[in-house]
Amino acid sequence: MAQFGFFDADKRLSALSAKGDPLVGISALVPWETLRDDIEAVVLTADEARKSSAGRKPIDALVLFRMLVLQSLYNLSDEQIEYQVRDRLSFTRFLGLGIEDSIPDGTTLWLFREKLAKAGLIDKLFERFGQHLEAKGYIARGGQMVDATIVPVPRQRNSRDENEQVKAGTTPKDWKRRPSKNRQKDKDARWTKKHGRSFFGYKNHVNADAPHKLIREYGVTDASVHDSQKLDDLLNKGNTSSDVYADSAYRSAETERKLKARGFRSRIHKRGRRNRPLTEAETEANSRKSKVRARIEHVFGAQECAFRLIATTCSD
């Protein structure tokens, strides 16, 4: 097999641009450098901030933030985004890296996000990111699509007693005596069942606008939290349409009442019940809603279903 070279990469990237790579547009619309000072003030150590020419250079903070943006847009775990950046030229280009540059690993990205989170900066940065897109015409319109997907993480090999202590919010004594072991334990993830299968991890809850499929609101919980419990937090009055699209997991009399009270129009799927199947009209209505709601599956499905990434599961 011939070695992949720079000219080959340029040719493939040109072909991607010709096909309408959406990341090219997003990259051009956002003035990334205006975010640099706020990010570096939080994530750089005193030595790194001095920008000495000696020693190993830290990874550019904007590269890591762009990586977080990709992770949000495509709903990927830390390990998955690292894999995809290594695998996909469009992702590498969005980060401003060449094929010869090193790729930040999942652990580095996690540490970066933790620093931003502790400083309360993540939501502010993504709000500014969204404002730049809206200013350039990427206005949230056409209704909002709400959905959730499971993000599995490595299973914990804990004893029953250890699991009970973790659920109670305490740290087992053996873990306290062994800090290295304690650091490797995920104490926030939880179990859930889906389609008869058990998963351990978290849930990403997102609100994406219908035309652009851009995530406007998001939330993260452990996997045991039901999808509908985050609906109120995800709804956004900034959308030019009052329509709210979601699958039948979100439907209940209480949800319908709350949506109406807040001025939203429910486009949530109806579900048949025992001895009460859907009518023909309800089935047709679900079909019409699906033509819009299915677009949020592109946010999840492009990465989770089409590419069959490591240990992922497709969204409903």
C-alpha positions in Angstrom: 0.0 0.0 0.0 1.4 3.4 -0.9 2.2 5.8 1.9 -0.3 8.5 2.6 1.3 11.9 2.0 0.5 15.6 2.3 -0.7 16.0 -1.3 -3.1 13.1 -0.7 -4.5 14.8 2.4 -5.0 18.1 0.6 -6.8 16.3 -2.2 -9.2 14.5 0.2 -9.8 17.7 2.2 -10.6 19.6 -1.0 -13.1 16.9 -1.9 -14.7 17.2 1.6 -15.0 20.9 1.2 -16.7 20.5 -2.2 -19.2 18.2 -0.6 -20.1 20.9 2.0 -18.2 20.0 5.2 -20.2 21.9 7.9 -17.1 22.2 10.1 -15.5 24.5 7.6 -18.3 27.0 7.9 -18.3 26.8 11.7 -14.6 27.2 11.9 -14.7 30.3 9.8 -17.7 31.9 11.6 -16.3 31.8 15.2 -13.5 34.2 16.2 -11.6 31.6 18.2 -8.8 33.9 19.3 -11.2 36.0 21.3 -11.7 33.0 23.6 -8.0 32.3 24.2 -7.2 34.6 27.1 -10.2 33.4 29.2 -9.3 29.8 28.6 -5.5 30.1 29.2 -6.0 32.0 32.4 -7.7 28.9 33.8 -5.9 26.0 32.2 -2.2 27.1 32.0 0.2 26.6 34.9 2.4 29.5 36.0 5.3 28.0 34.0 3.2 27.4 30.9 1.9 31.0 31.1 5.4 32.4 30.8 5.6 30.7 27.4 9.3 29.9 27.7 10.9 28.6 24.5 12.6 25.9 26.5 11.2 22.4 27.1 8.1 20.7 25.8 5.3 23.0 24.6 1.9 22.6 26.1 -1.0 21.6 23.7 -2.7 24.8 22.4 -5.7 25.6 24.6 -7.8 26.4 21.6 -7.1 23.0 20.0 -8.5 21.4 23.2 -11.5 23.7 23.2 -12.2 23.0 19.6 -12.0 19.3 20.5 -14.7 19.9 23.2 -16.9 21.6 20.5 -16.5 18.5 18.2 -17.3 16.3 21.2 -20.5 18.2 21.8 -21.6 18.5 18.2 -21.1 14.7 17.6 -21.9 13.5 21.1 -18.7 11.5 21.7 -16.9 10.3 24.8 -13.3 11.3 25.5 -12.0 8.1 24.1 -14.2 8.3 21.0 -13.3 11.9 20.1 -9.6 11.0 20.3 -10.2 8.1 18.0 -12.2 10.1 15.5 -9.7 13.0 15.4 -7.0 10.5 14.5 -9.3 8.8 11.9 -11.1 11.7 10.2 -9.3 14.4 8.2 -12.3 16.8 8.6 -11.9 16.7 12.4 -8.1 17.2 12.2 -8.6 20.1 9.9 -11.2 21.7 12.3 -8.6 21.5 15.1 -6.0 23.2 12.9 -3.7 20.3 13.0 -1.7 18.6 10.2 -1.2 14.9 9.7 2.2 15.2 11.2 1.0 16.8 14.5 0.3 14.9 17.7 -3.3 14.4 18.7 -4.4 15.2 22.3 -5.5 12.0 24.1 -8.7 11.4 26.0 -7.1 11.9 29.4 -5.7 15.3 28.4 -9.1 16.4 27.2 -10.7 15.2 30.4 -8.2 17.1 32.5 -8.7 20.2 30.4 -12.5 20.0 30.7 -12.2 19.5 34.5 -10.2 22.7 34.9 -12.8 24.7 32.9 -15.6 23.1 34.9 -14.1 24.0 38.2 -13.7 27.6 37.1 -17.3 27.7 35.9 -16.2 28.5 32.4 -17.6 25.8 30.2 -21.2 27.1 30.0 -19.9 30.6 29.4 -17.7 29.6 26.6 -20.4 27.5 24.8 -22.8 30.4 25.3 -20.3 32.7 23.5 -19.8 30.1 20.8 -23.5 29.9 20.2 -23.9 33.7 20.1 -21.3 33.9 17.3 -23.1 31.3 15.3 -26.5 33.1 15.8 -24.9 36.4 14.8 -23.9 34.8 11.5 -27.4 33.5 10.7 -27.3 30.2 12.5 -30.5 31.1 14.4 -32.4 28.5 16.3 -35.6 28.0 14.3 -38.0 25.4 12.9 -38.6 23.9 16.3 -36.4 22.1 18.9 -35.7 18.4 19.0 -35.0 16.8 22.4 -33.4 13.5 22.9 -30.9 11.6 25.1 -28.3 8.9 24.5 -26.3 6.7 26.8 -22.5 7.1 27.0 -21.0 3.9 28.3 -17.9 3.9 30.4 -15.7 1.0 31.6 -17.5 -1.2 34.1 -16.4 -1.0 37.7 -15.2 -4.3 39.4 -16.5 -3.4 42.8 -17.8 -5.6 45.6 -21.5 -5.3 46.6 -20.5 -3.4 49.8 -18.4 -1.0 47.8 -21.2 -0.3 45.4 -23.6 0.4 48.3 -21.1 2.9 49.8 -20.7 4.6 46.4 -24.4 4.9 46.0 -24.7 6.4 49.5 -22.1 9.1 48.5 -19.3 7.7 50.6 -15.8 6.4 49.6 -14.9 2.9 50.7 -12.1 2.9 53.3 -9.8 0.7 51.1 -10.0 3.3 48.3 -9.1 6.1 50.7 -6.0 4.1 51.8 -5.0 3.6 48.1 -5.3 7.0 46.3 -4.2 5.5 43.0 -7.1 3.0 43.1 -9.5 5.7 44.2 -8.6 7.9 41.2 -9.4 5.1 38.8 -12.9 4.5 40.2 -15.8 6.2 38.5 -18.1 7.1 41.4 -20.7 9.1 39.4 -21.7 6.7 36.7 -24.7 4.4 37.2 -26.5 1.4 35.6 -29.5 1.5 33.4 -31.4 -0.9 31.2 -32.3 -0.3 27.5 -33.9 -2.7 25.2 -33.3 -5.5 27.7 -29.5 -4.7 27.9 -27.7 -3.3 30.9 -25.4 -0.3 30.5 -23.0 1.5 32.9 -22.2 5.1 32.3 -23.8 8.5 31.7 -26.6 10.1 29.6 -26.2 13.1 27.3 -29.4 15.1 27.1 -29.5 17.5 24.2 -31.7 20.1 22.5 -30.9 20.6 18.8 -32.7 23.0 16.4 -34.4 21.4 13.4 -32.8 23.1 10.4 -29.1 23.2 11.5 -29.0 20.2 13.8 -26.8 22.3 16.1 -27.0 21.5 19.8 -28.4 24.6 21.6 -28.8 23.1 25.1 -27.3 20.1 26.8 -27.1 18.3 30.1 -25.2 15.3 31.5 -26.5 12.9 34.1 -25.8 9.4 35.2 -27.4 6.8 33.0 -30.2 5.9 35.5 -31.9 9.3 35.1 -35.0 9.0 32.8 -34.9 11.0 29.6 -38.0 13.0 30.5 -36.5 14.3 33.8 -34.3 16.7 32.0 -36.9 18.1 29.5 -37.6 21.3 31.5 -33.9 22.2 31.7 -33.4 21.7 27.9 -36.3 23.8 26.6 -35.2 27.0 24.9 -37.5 30.0 24.3 -35.0 31.4 21.8 -36.2 29.1 19.0 -38.4 30.9 16.5 -40.9 28.0 16.5 -42.8 26.8 19.6 -42.8 23.1 18.3 -41.0 20.6 20.6 -40.2 17.2 19.0 -39.3 14.2 21.1 -39.9 10.4 21.2 -42.7 8.8 23.2 -40.4 8.4 26.3 -41.0 12.0 27.0 -44.8 11.9 26.7 -47.0 12.2 29.8 -50.0 14.2 30.9 -47.8 16.3 33.1 -45.3 17.0 30.3 -48.2 18.1 28.0 -49.5 20.4 30.7 -46.1 22.0 31.3 -45.4 22.5 27.7 -48.7 24.3 27.1 -48.2 26.4 30.2 -44.8 27.6 28.9 -46.1 28.4 25.5 -44.7 25.4 23.7 -46.5 23.2 21.2 -46.1 19.4 21.8 -44.9 17.4 18.8 -44.1 14.4 21.1 -44.8 11.0 19.7 -47.8 9.1 21.1 -47.5 5.5 22.2 -50.0 2.7 22.0 -51.0 0.9 25.1 -52.4 -2.5 25.8 -56.0 -2.7 24.6 -55.6 0.8 23.2 -53.5 0.7 20.0 -52.8 3.9 18.1 -55.5 5.0 15.7 -54.7 5.5 12.0 -54.7 9.2 12.5 -52.2 9.0 15.4 -49.9 6.7 13.5 -49.9 9.2 10.6 -49.2 12.0 13.0 -46.3 10.1 14.4 -44.9 9.6 10.9 -45.1 13.3 10.2 -43.3 14.1 13.4 -40.6 11.5 12.7 -39.6 13.3 9.5 -38.4 16.2 11.7 -37.4 14.4 14.8 -35.2 12.0 12.9 -32.8 14.8 12.3 -31.6 14.6 15.9 -30.7 11.0 15.2 -28.1 12.4 12.8 -26.4 14.2 15.8 -26.2 10.9 17.6 -26.4 8.3 14.8 -23.6 9.5 12.5 -21.1 8.6 15.2 -22.8 5.9 17.1 -24.6 3.8 14.5 -23.0 4.5 11.1 -19.4 4.2 12.3 -20.1 1.6 15.1 -17.7 3.1 17.5 -16.1 1.3 20.4 -18.7 0.1 23.0 -21.4 2.6 21.9 -25.1 2.1 21.6 -27.5 3.7 19.2 -30.0 6.2 20.4 -33.8 5.5 20.3 
